[in-house]
Amino acid sequence: MSKSELTVQELTTDLSPDDVLTRAKTFFSTRPSLYATFLDKEGPNFCSFRGQGTEEIVIGVAPAADGKGTRVTGSSYLFDMQVARFLSTIAPAGVL
């Protein structure tokens, strides 16, 4: 994958937007100290976190294009592995 493909990662899930954001807040706030983050900002459709060296992670949610489920977008320049790990904890649409 190119760096641009790692910087923004997406999936669609059957979870509600609120469930996804709640899971993100739990996941990123409980990482080991090297990758620990704290909640920086949040709104009805996103939450952002700050970590080592002020690195930012943003998780956004929106209705899926087909109207079925929630599209989840994760973005980070340096913490792409942590974003990928978070997304791997969410069941893709149609799996639940």
C-alpha positions in Angstrom: 0.0 0.0 0.0 1.1 3.5 -0.7 1.3 6.0 2.2 -1.8 7.8 0.9 -3.7 4.5 1.1 -2.6 4.1 4.7 -3.3 7.7 5.7 -7.0 7.4 5.1 -8.7 4.0 5.8 -12.4 3.2 5.5 -14.9 0.4 6.1 -18.7 0.1 6.3 -20.3 -1.6 9.3 -23.7 -2.4 10.6 -22.9 -0.7 13.9 -24.5 2.7 14.6 -22.3 5.8 14.4 -22.6 6.3 18.2 -21.3 2.7 18.8 -18.4 3.2 16.5 -17.4 6.5 18.2 -17.7 4.9 21.7 -15.5 2.0 20.6 -12.9 4.5 19.2 -12.8 6.4 22.4 -12.2 3.2 24.4 -9.8 1.7 22.0 -7.5 4.7 21.6 -7.5 5.7 25.2 -6.4 2.2 26.4 -3.4 1.7 24.1 0.1 0.9 25.6 2.0 4.0 26.5 4.0 4.3 23.3 0.8 4.6 21.3 -1.4 6.2 24.0 -3.7 9.0 22.9 -6.1 11.3 24.6 -9.5 12.6 23.3 -8.8 16.0 21.8 -12.1 17.0 20.1 -15.4 15.3 19.4 -18.7 16.0 17.7 -21.7 14.0 16.6 -19.9 12.6 13.6 -16.2 12.4 14.6 -13.7 12.2 17.4 -10.0 13.2 17.3 -7.2 12.1 19.5 -3.7 13.4 20.2 -0.7 11.2 20.8 3.0 11.1 20.8 4.5 14.3 19.4 1.0 15.7 19.0 0.2 13.2 16.3 -3.5 13.3 15.5 -5.9 10.5 14.8 -9.4 11.3 13.5 -12.3 8.8 13.3 -15.3 10.0 11.4 -18.7 8.3 10.8 -21.4 8.9 8.1 -24.3 7.0 6.6 -23.1 4.5 4.0 -23.6 5.5 0.4 -26.3 2.8 -0.1 -28.1 3.9 3.1 -27.3 0.6 4.8 -24.9 0.9 7.7 -22.3 3.3 8.7 -19.2 4.4 6.8 -16.2 4.7 9.2 -13.2 6.7 8.1 -9.9 6.7 10.1 -7.1 9.1 9.3 -3.6 9.6 10.8 -0.2 10.3 9.3 2.0 8.3 11.6 -0.5 6.1 13.6 -1.8 4.2 10.5 -1.1 0.8 12.1 -3.2 1.8 15.1 -6.1 3.0 12.9 -5.9 -0.3 11.0 -6.0 -2.2 14.3 -9.0 -0.3 15.4 -10.9 -0.8 12.1 -10.1 -4.5 12.4 -12.1 -4.7 15.6 -15.2 -3.5 13.8 -17.3 -6.1 12.0 -17.8 -5.1 8.3 -21.4 -4.7 7.1 -23.2 -7.9 6.6 -21.1 -9.9 9.0 -23.0 -9.3 12.3 
